[in-house]
Amino acid sequence: MKNIDERKRIGRQLADIRKAKGMTQQEVADKAGLLRPHIARIEAGSFSVGIDTLAAIADALGQKIKIEE
């Protein structure tokens, strides 16, 4: 259950950052080299994202990955 909660938290964070920057899912997908439905699944927390994909999305959003304790 904890992994599902973490996926949803990360997905919400990505969606919030994307919206704050005024970007569409398609724009993020294009910059990250991904498909828009993949971005939608990640934002919804229904897909477990690997570190390489997460890094590509963060870069597309002009962000760095930050690990908190």
Biopython code that builds the backbone (N, CA, C, O; Angstrom):
import numpy as np
from Bio.PDB.StructureBuilder import StructureBuilder

atoms = [
    (1, "MET", "N", (0.817, -1.193, 0.000)),
    (1, "MET", "CA", (0.000, 0.000, 0.000)),
    (1, "MET", "C", (0.865, 1.264, 0.000)),
    (1, "MET", "O", (0.497, 2.272, -0.603)),
    (2, "LYS", "N", (2.012, 1.207, 0.676)),
    (2, "LYS", "CA", (2.877, 2.376, 0.748)),
    (2, "LYS", "C", (3.400, 2.776, -0.637)),
    (2, "LYS", "O", (3.489, 3.965, -0.942)),
    (3, "ASN", "N", (3.745, 1.790, -1.475)),
    (3, "ASN", "CA", (4.239, 2.089, -2.822)),
    (3, "ASN", "C", (3.184, 2.793, -3.659)),
    (3, "ASN", "O", (3.504, 3.698, -4.429)),
    (4, "ILE", "N", (1.920, 2.381, -3.515)),
    (4, "ILE", "CA", (0.839, 3.018, -4.252)),
    (4, "ILE", "C", (0.692, 4.466, -3.802)),
    (4, "ILE", "O", (0.524, 5.358, -4.634)),
    (5, "ASP", "N", (0.752, 4.705, -2.502)),
    (5, "ASP", "CA", (0.661, 6.067, -1.975)),
    (5, "ASP", "C", (1.813, 6.928, -2.489)),
    (5, "ASP", "O", (1.622, 8.099, -2.817)),
    (6, "GLU", "N", (2.986, 6.352, -2.554)),
    (6, "GLU", "CA", (4.159, 7.091, -3.027)),
    (6, "GLU", "C", (4.029, 7.420, -4.511)),
    (6, "GLU", "O", (4.383, 8.522, -4.931)),
    (7, "ARG", "N", (3.529, 6.482, -5.307)),
    (7, "ARG", "CA", (3.294, 6.754, -6.734)),
    (7, "ARG", "C", (2.307, 7.893, -6.909)),
    (7, "ARG", "O", (2.502, 8.767, -7.754)),
    (8, "LYS", "N", (1.257, 7.884, -6.119)),
    (8, "LYS", "CA", (0.244, 8.948, -6.219)),
    (8, "LYS", "C", (0.825, 10.296, -5.778)),
    (8, "LYS", "O", (0.532, 11.324, -6.388)),
    (9, "ARG", "N", (1.636, 10.297, -4.737)),
    (9, "ARG", "CA", (2.253, 11.539, -4.253)),
    (9, "ARG", "C", (3.169, 12.121, -5.327)),
    (9, "ARG", "O", (3.119, 13.319, -5.608)),
    (10, "ILE", "N", (3.991, 11.285, -5.915)),
    (10, "ILE", "CA", (4.910, 11.739, -6.962)),
    (10, "ILE", "C", (4.117, 12.229, -8.172)),
    (10, "ILE", "O", (4.438, 13.269, -8.748)),
    (11, "GLY", "N", (3.091, 11.490, -8.555)),
    (11, "GLY", "CA", (2.261, 11.891, -9.684)),
    (11, "GLY", "C", (1.595, 13.236, -9.471)),
    (11, "GLY", "O", (1.553, 14.066, -10.379)),
    (12, "ARG", "N", (1.071, 13.453, -8.261)),
    (12, "ARG", "CA", (0.436, 14.746, -7.937)),
    (12, "ARG", "C", (1.447, 15.873, -7.989)),
    (12, "ARG", "O", (1.155, 16.961, -8.485)),
    (13, "GLN", "N", (2.645, 15.605, -7.469)),
    (13, "GLN", "CA", (3.697, 16.624, -7.488)),
    (13, "GLN", "C", (4.066, 17.007, -8.911)),
    (13, "GLN", "O", (4.202, 18.189, -9.225)),
    (14, "LEU", "N", (4.228, 16.015, -9.768)),
    (14, "LEU", "CA", (4.565, 16.286, -11.168)),
    (14, "LEU", "C", (3.455, 17.080, -11.845)),
    (14, "LEU", "O", (3.727, 18.033, -12.576)),
    (15, "ALA", "N", (2.206, 16.689, -11.605)),
    (15, "ALA", "CA", (1.075, 17.409, -12.208)),
    (15, "ALA", "C", (1.020, 18.848, -11.706)),
    (15, "ALA", "O", (0.775, 19.767, -12.487)),
    (16, "ASP", "N", (1.248, 19.050, -10.405)),
    (16, "ASP", "CA", (1.220, 20.404, -9.839)),
    (16, "ASP", "C", (2.307, 21.287, -10.445)),
    (16, "ASP", "O", (2.061, 22.447, -10.774)),
    (17, "ILE", "N", (3.506, 20.736, -10.589)),
    (17, "ILE", "CA", (4.612, 21.497, -11.184)),
    (17, "ILE", "C", (4.301, 21.818, -12.639)),
    (17, "ILE", "O", (4.506, 22.945, -13.090)),
    (18, "ARG", "N", (3.811, 20.834, -13.364)),
    (18, "ARG", "CA", (3.468, 21.040, -14.777)),
    (18, "ARG", "C", (2.429, 22.141, -14.934)),
    (18, "ARG", "O", (2.581, 23.030, -15.773)),
    (19, "LYS", "N", (1.383, 22.083, -14.134)),
    (19, "LYS", "CA", (0.311, 23.085, -14.216)),
    (19, "LYS", "C", (0.813, 24.468, -13.816)),
    (19, "LYS", "O", (0.435, 25.465, -14.432)),
    (20, "ALA", "N", (1.661, 24.539, -12.790)),
    (20, "ALA", "CA", (2.214, 25.820, -12.346)),
    (20, "ALA", "C", (3.060, 26.467, -13.441)),
    (20, "ALA", "O", (3.163, 27.691, -13.520)),
    (21, "LYS", "N", (3.653, 25.639, -14.269)),
    (21, "LYS", "CA", (4.473, 26.148, -15.380)),
    (21, "LYS", "C", (3.631, 26.400, -16.632)),
    (21, "LYS", "O", (4.150, 26.844, -17.656)),
    (22, "GLY", "N", (2.332, 26.115, -16.545)),
    (22, "GLY", "CA", (1.443, 26.341, -17.672)),
    (22, "GLY", "C", (1.686, 25.400, -18.838)),
    (22, "GLY", "O", (1.445, 25.750, -19.993)),
    (23, "MET", "N", (2.167, 24.201, -18.527)),
    (23, "MET", "CA", (2.468, 23.220, -19.572)),
    (23, "MET", "C", (1.368, 22.167, -19.658)),
    (23, "MET", "O", (0.719, 21.837, -18.665)),
    (24, "THR", "N", (1.176, 21.655, -20.854)),
    (24, "THR", "CA", (0.249, 20.543, -21.043)),
    (24, "THR", "C", (1.017, 19.227, -20.878)),
    (24, "THR", "O", (2.248, 19.198, -20.907)),
    (25, "GLN", "N", (0.265, 18.150, -20.705)),
    (25, "GLN", "CA", (0.906, 16.838, -20.654)),
    (25, "GLN", "C", (1.639, 16.567, -21.962)),
    (25, "GLN", "O", (2.712, 15.965, -21.953)),
    (26, "GLN", "N", (1.082, 16.999, -23.072)),
    (26, "GLN", "CA", (1.711, 16.776, -24.370)),
    (26, "GLN", "C", (3.046, 17.501, -24.461)),
    (26, "GLN", "O", (4.010, 16.954, -24.997)),
    (27, "GLU", "N", (3.116, 18.720, -23.947)),
    (27, "GLU", "CA", (4.378, 19.473, -23.984)),
    (27, "GLU", "C", (5.455, 18.778, -23.151)),
    (27, "GLU", "O", (6.609, 18.684, -23.569)),
    (28, "VAL", "N", (5.074, 18.300, -21.987)),
    (28, "VAL", "CA", (6.032, 17.573, -21.135)),
    (28, "VAL", "C", (6.465, 16.292, -21.837)),
    (28, "VAL", "O", (7.652, 15.966, -21.870)),
    (29, "ALA", "N", (5.509, 15.576, -22.390)),
    (29, "ALA", "CA", (5.825, 14.331, -23.088)),
    (29, "ALA", "C", (6.792, 14.580, -24.232)),
    (29, "ALA", "O", (7.764, 13.843, -24.395)),
    (30, "ASP", "N", (6.535, 15.615, -25.029)),
    (30, "ASP", "CA", (7.409, 15.928, -26.162)),
    (30, "ASP", "C", (8.823, 16.244, -25.696)),
    (30, "ASP", "O", (9.792, 15.763, -26.284)),
    (31, "LYS", "N", (8.948, 17.045, -24.650)),
    (31, "LYS", "CA", (10.276, 17.421, -24.145)),
    (31, "LYS", "C", (11.004, 16.247, -23.496)),
    (31, "LYS", "O", (12.232, 16.170, -23.538)),
    (32, "ALA", "N", (10.233, 15.326, -22.893)),
    (32, "ALA", "CA", (10.832, 14.179, -22.204)),
    (32, "ALA", "C", (11.031, 12.980, -23.128)),
    (32, "ALA", "O", (11.643, 11.988, -22.735)),
    (33, "GLY", "N", (10.515, 13.069, -24.355)),
    (33, "GLY", "CA", (10.632, 11.947, -25.282)),
    (33, "GLY", "C", (9.707, 10.796, -24.937)),
    (33, "GLY", "O", (10.037, 9.631, -25.159)),
    (34, "LEU", "N", (8.536, 11.135, -24.386)),
    (34, "LEU", "CA", (7.557, 10.124, -23.982)),
    (34, "LEU", "C", (6.232, 10.378, -24.685)),
    (34, "LEU", "O", (6.066, 11.384, -25.375)),
    (35, "LEU", "N", (5.300, 9.467, -24.508)),
    (35, "LEU", "CA", (3.955, 9.654, -25.045)),
    (35, "LEU", "C", (3.062, 10.288, -23.989)),
    (35, "LEU", "O", (3.237, 10.040, -22.796)),
    (36, "ARG", "N", (2.109, 11.102, -24.419)),
    (36, "ARG", "CA", (1.223, 11.791, -23.485)),
    (36, "ARG", "C", (0.463, 10.825, -22.565)),
    (36, "ARG", "O", (0.347, 11.106, -21.372)),
    (37, "PRO", "N", (-0.063, 9.690, -23.078)),
    (37, "PRO", "CA", (-0.761, 8.777, -22.161)),
    (37, "PRO", "C", (0.140, 8.258, -21.034)),
    (37, "PRO", "O", (-0.333, 7.981, -19.931)),
    (38, "HIS", "N", (1.428, 8.130, -21.317)),
    (38, "HIS", "CA", (2.379, 7.688, -20.286)),
    (38, "HIS", "C", (2.479, 8.742, -19.184)),
    (38, "HIS", "O", (2.490, 8.408, -18.000)),
    (39, "ILE", "N", (2.552, 10.011, -19.575)),
    (39, "ILE", "CA", (2.574, 11.107, -18.592)),
    (39, "ILE", "C", (1.288, 11.084, -17.767)),
    (39, "ILE", "O", (1.331, 11.239, -16.546)),
    (40, "ALA", "N", (0.159, 10.895, -18.421)),
    (40, "ALA", "CA", (-1.134, 10.866, -17.716)),
    (40, "ALA", "C", (-1.172, 9.740, -16.686)),
    (40, "ALA", "O", (-1.651, 9.942, -15.570)),
    (41, "ARG", "N", (-0.675, 8.558, -17.044)),
    (41, "ARG", "CA", (-0.668, 7.428, -16.097)),
    (41, "ARG", "C", (0.251, 7.708, -14.912)),
    (41, "ARG", "O", (-0.071, 7.368, -13.773)),
    (42, "ILE", "N", (1.390, 8.326, -15.185)),
    (42, "ILE", "CA", (2.325, 8.661, -14.106)),
    (42, "ILE", "C", (1.692, 9.680, -13.164)),
    (42, "ILE", "O", (1.747, 9.521, -11.945)),
    (43, "GLU", "N", (1.089, 10.730, -13.731)),
    (43, "GLU", "CA", (0.449, 11.756, -12.899)),
    (43, "GLU", "C", (-0.702, 11.185, -12.078)),
    (43, "GLU", "O", (-0.949, 11.633, -10.958)),
    (44, "ALA", "N", (-1.405, 10.202, -12.629)),
    (44, "ALA", "CA", (-2.527, 9.578, -11.920)),
    (44, "ALA", "C", (-2.057, 8.608, -10.834)),
    (44, "ALA", "O", (-2.855, 8.158, -10.012)),
    (45, "GLY", "N", (-0.767, 8.289, -10.833)),
    (45, "GLY", "CA", (-0.230, 7.361, -9.850)),
    (45, "GLY", "C", (-0.543, 5.918, -10.165)),
    (45, "GLY", "O", (-0.424, 5.050, -9.300)),
    (46, "SER", "N", (-0.938, 5.656, -11.388)),
    (46, "SER", "CA", (-1.304, 4.287, -11.760)),
    (46, "SER", "C", (-0.165, 3.544, -12.454)),
    (46, "SER", "O", (-0.337, 2.413, -12.908)),
    (47, "PHE", "N", (0.990, 4.182, -12.532)),
    (47, "PHE", "CA", (2.135, 3.576, -13.204)),
    (47, "PHE", "C", (3.387, 3.849, -12.395)),
    (47, "PHE", "O", (3.636, 4.987, -11.997)),
    (48, "SER", "N", (4.169, 2.824, -12.151)),
    (48, "SER", "CA", (5.420, 2.972, -11.427)),
    (48, "SER", "C", (6.497, 3.458, -12.394)),
    (48, "SER", "O", (6.806, 2.782, -13.376)),
    (49, "VAL", "N", (7.058, 4.608, -12.121)),
    (49, "VAL", "CA", (8.011, 5.236, -13.031)),
    (49, "VAL", "C", (9.446, 4.919, -12.613)),
    (49, "VAL", "O", (9.785, 4.973, -11.431)),
    (50, "GLY", "N", (10.282, 4.587, -13.593)),
    (50, "GLY", "CA", (11.693, 4.327, -13.333)),
    (50, "GLY", "C", (12.467, 5.634, -13.197)),
    (50, "GLY", "O", (11.980, 6.695, -13.586)),
    (51, "ILE", "N", (13.648, 5.551, -12.655)),
    (51, "ILE", "CA", (14.448, 6.743, -12.382)),
    (51, "ILE", "C", (14.835, 7.474, -13.667)),
    (51, "ILE", "O", (14.871, 8.704, -13.678)),
    (52, "ASP", "N", (15.123, 6.757, -14.739)),
    (52, "ASP", "CA", (15.484, 7.417, -15.997)),
    (52, "ASP", "C", (14.314, 8.213, -16.556)),
    (52, "ASP", "O", (14.492, 9.330, -17.040)),
    (53, "THR", "N", (13.122, 7.639, -16.490)),
    (53, "THR", "CA", (11.928, 8.335, -16.963)),
    (53, "THR", "C", (11.620, 9.523, -16.075)),
    (53, "THR", "O", (11.286, 10.602, -16.565)),
    (54, "LEU", "N", (11.731, 9.330, -14.771)),
    (54, "LEU", "CA", (11.494, 10.422, -13.830)),
    (54, "LEU", "C", (12.477, 11.568, -14.064)),
    (54, "LEU", "O", (12.098, 12.738, -14.000)),
    (55, "ALA", "N", (13.727, 11.234, -14.333)),
    (55, "ALA", "CA", (14.734, 12.255, -14.621)),
    (55, "ALA", "C", (14.409, 13.012, -15.904)),
    (55, "ALA", "O", (14.604, 14.225, -15.974)),
    (56, "ALA", "N", (13.916, 12.305, -16.918)),
    (56, "ALA", "CA", (13.542, 12.957, -18.181)),
    (56, "ALA", "C", (12.372, 13.909, -17.973)),
    (56, "ALA", "O", (12.351, 15.002, -18.538)),
    (57, "ILE", "N", (11.402, 13.500, -17.165)),
    (57, "ILE", "CA", (10.252, 14.365, -16.876)),
    (57, "ILE", "C", (10.699, 15.573, -16.062)),
    (57, "ILE", "O", (10.295, 16.700, -16.349)),
    (58, "ALA", "N", (11.528, 15.345, -15.050)),
    (58, "ALA", "CA", (12.027, 16.454, -14.238)),
    (58, "ALA", "C", (12.778, 17.461, -15.101)),
    (58, "ALA", "O", (12.603, 18.670, -14.942)),
    (59, "ASP", "N", (13.605, 16.972, -16.007)),
    (59, "ASP", "CA", (14.350, 17.847, -16.911)),
    (59, "ASP", "C", (13.395, 18.635, -17.810)),
    (59, "ASP", "O", (13.602, 19.827, -18.038)),
    (60, "ALA", "N", (12.364, 17.985, -18.316)),
    (60, "ALA", "CA", (11.372, 18.647, -19.165)),
    (60, "ALA", "C", (10.656, 19.760, -18.403)),
    (60, "ALA", "O", (10.238, 20.760, -18.986)),
    (61, "LEU", "N", (10.523, 19.570, -17.092)),
    (61, "LEU", "CA", (9.865, 20.568, -16.246)),
    (61, "LEU", "C", (10.850, 21.588, -15.667)),
    (61, "LEU", "O", (10.453, 22.500, -14.942)),
    (62, "GLY", "N", (12.137, 21.428, -15.993)),
    (62, "GLY", "CA", (13.143, 22.340, -15.456)),
    (62, "GLY", "C", (13.383, 22.144, -13.973)),
    (62, "GLY", "O", (13.690, 23.095, -13.255)),
    (63, "GLN", "N", (13.242, 20.908, -13.515)),
    (63, "GLN", "CA", (13.385, 20.575, -12.096)),
    (63, "GLN", "C", (14.503, 19.563, -11.897)),
    (63, "GLN", "O", (14.982, 18.945, -12.848)),
    (64, "LYS", "N", (14.908, 19.407, -10.643)),
    (64, "LYS", "CA", (15.850, 18.358, -10.263)),
    (64, "LYS", "C", (15.126, 17.388, -9.349)),
    (64, "LYS", "O", (14.212, 17.770, -8.617)),
    (65, "ILE", "N", (15.536, 16.147, -9.397)),
    (65, "ILE", "CA", (14.956, 15.151, -8.502)),
    (65, "ILE", "C", (15.515, 15.382, -7.109)),
    (65, "ILE", "O", (16.728, 15.492, -6.930)),
    (66, "LYS", "N", (14.638, 15.455, -6.131)),
    (66, "LYS", "CA", (15.047, 15.692, -4.752)),
    (66, "LYS", "C", (14.531, 14.544, -3.885)),
    (66, "LYS", "O", (13.336, 14.250, -3.871)),
    (67, "ILE", "N", (15.438, 13.912, -3.174)),
    (67, "ILE", "CA", (15.076, 12.820, -2.277)),
    (67, "ILE", "C", (14.996, 13.387, -0.861)),
    (67, "ILE", "O", (15.951, 13.977, -0.356)),
    (68, "GLU", "N", (13.850, 13.197, -0.241)),
    (68, "GLU", "CA", (13.686, 13.682, 1.130)),
    (68, "GLU", "C", (13.664, 12.501, 2.084)),
    (68, "GLU", "O", (13.201, 11.413, 1.741)),
    (69, "GLU", "N", (14.159, 12.726, 3.261)),
    (69, "GLU", "CA", (14.152, 11.672, 4.293)),
    (69, "GLU", "C", (12.893, 11.747, 5.109)),
    (69, "GLU", "O", (12.702, 10.947, 6.025)),
]
sb = StructureBuilder()
sb.init_structure("model")
sb.init_model(0)
sb.init_chain("A")
sb.init_seg("    ")
for serial, (resi, resn, name, xyz) in enumerate(atoms, 1):
    if name == "N":
        sb.init_residue(resn, " ", resi, " ")
    sb.init_atom(name, np.array(xyz, "f"), 0.0, 1.0, " ", f" {name:<3s}", serial, name[0])
structure = sb.get_structure()
